[in-house]
């Protein structure tokens, strides 16, 4: 099964309460994905020239302050770290790719969950209800966010196998469905230098998008490429620095409902998640067409 | 069968389990004098609400329903005051299932009898493999609606998406708005008097006023697919 939720704020009020809204949406889809859960929030941009990484270490007692101090020693600036359960967001005075490379070399014991200027990814095994509580999802603000509840079919239930998957700087993917040609596609992508951490099919879709965009495709072009190159069932939601995009396979096998008001745009596997939002009863509601990319972007103020 | 709200048996799913509710509704089938009118409070998108009913009772669901609501319905009149998820009234046998909002994919799939009314839009594959039920959608239907529909009727007041009526058998389709594309072997057919008559009946049964049968176009099977050639009969 699996469940997907997404919320894009059009007003300051929805931005301020984004986490509370997303958490209530996620809880509605608890039963669709009791194995693991995760969220991507777009919030609190890093200072110009700097970046932020979301890092994970299984030990909640991990010394993040030491890591942040080492990052500041390497790149300059003040150490900045915000721990959230067994994840931490570290703000670094360097571009995201340089910061990510440094973590890989200096601290191979931690996983980079996301890198960029605005994205934060948190994900963990266990019931979505427990995850939301444990990670304080309701406290988070942000311009937009995606969430996922996983019912595992293609690979093991692990933190790394949970969604969202990072697909590049400030990008992430959540997936409902299953891909049937993921082993073949993974081999091809590995030859192109894309690194995979799991046997998960959705991670292959994430890697595919990463590769296409690395080769110069726009997000829309990369998503359209999925229609030709990925075989199987999928509803994808992709988070970007400015918004999010939705794509369903050509049969539209997996569910998706979109809704829009003057205050927000929401996407969910089932309408019940959208029904928790203020003003849902007056929203324009529709189910996205198959093989069609839908996207929303924040217009620069 | 219409009872006033004052006499309705109210079941609150915030405090009663779905299994208990469905069991109580199933028990009405064997009851000498069933409880005629039910109201389900706080459905909150639960799946498999009011499935497998087999008694002449009226069930009102006061909110949104999840997957497979009123599946396999017999005799009962089920109304969802909200939106319904995938597989509304799947394999309905008789009775009436009405949704005041939208229905998700595969509404009335494989339905054998009875009437399914969607007052908003129905999405993809509405009436897939229809086997005798009637469907009236006040809004639009999504792609591949009435795919392989065998018999029964589907009336759409709005538009139809891609591949309407693909590989259709003998079901009759009526669409008032545009059809984005017809599926394999589906073709437009003449709207004759008998079709206007049955449209008028279906619209009346669905409580639709002010729409003339002449506003619809009729679609059906061109009967050109492999399965329609007698020379292939020995292959089955």
Interface residues (C-beta under 8 A of the other chain):
Chain A: X28 X252 X255 X257 X270 X271 X272 X273 X275 X285 X286 X287 X289 X290
Chain B: X44 X45 X64 X66 X67 X82 X83 X85 X86 X101 X102 X104 X105 X121 X123 X124 X142 X143 X161
